Amino acid sequence: MTSVSEICAAAPMIPVIVIKRLEDAVPLAKALVEGGLPVLEITLRTPVALDAIRAIKDACPDAIVGAGTLRGAHDVEATMEAGSVFGVSPGSPAELIEAVKRANLPFLPGSATPTEAMELADQGFEVLKFFPAEAAGGVPMLKSMSSPLPDVKFCPTGGVSLDNARNYLALPNVVTVGGSWVAPDKLVEAGDFAAITKLAKEAVAALKG
Ligand code: 3PG
């Protein structure tokens, strides 16, 4: 099983994806992978999310497919059954953390405060989703945490864009970022997957190494 650190090292950003129509899942995933973004977070926010994960797993062997917005133990089970290789959550409720540990699922738990970060690091989580990044203090907040908690690494998400992602990635405690800007609803609904590949390439060019 690939570790969370390895997954985060595989791309400078993780697209946060909301699939509304199942038929969009595979072309969207292919467009992002073609653009250089293989790590995909499919959020469990729509009824077709689990089927979307299954479809992408079948059709896109180069994609590293995970599930986002995990809320409880039932999500952990369902998402692993669908083939997700990692999970992400905006928070870290105890029931969810226990389920993730039982299942041994590579996982980015959500954290917005130093206390949450310390507790999750103590429990062995290598990388935390700093959420909601911009609203919770953004770059200055993470910068402040890097001195007392240098071992705790983050993937900031929530309000991250091409404009501010580089500032996050310049911090020593940020390993990658997450965001929905590379898969905007408007382009997905219009079936303009070529434009999505272009957005992905633009992100890779601006953010890599
Ligand atoms: C998430 O689920 O992580 C956020 O909703 C993504 O935030 P963004 O849409 O501001 O990128």
Boltz pocket constraint, residues with backbone or C-beta under 6 A from the ligand:
constraints:
  - pocket:
      binder: B
      contacts: [[A, 16], [A, 43], [A, 68], [A, 131], [A, 157], [A, 158], [A, 159], [A, 160], [A, 178], [A, 179], [A, 180], [A, 181]]
      max_distance: 6.0
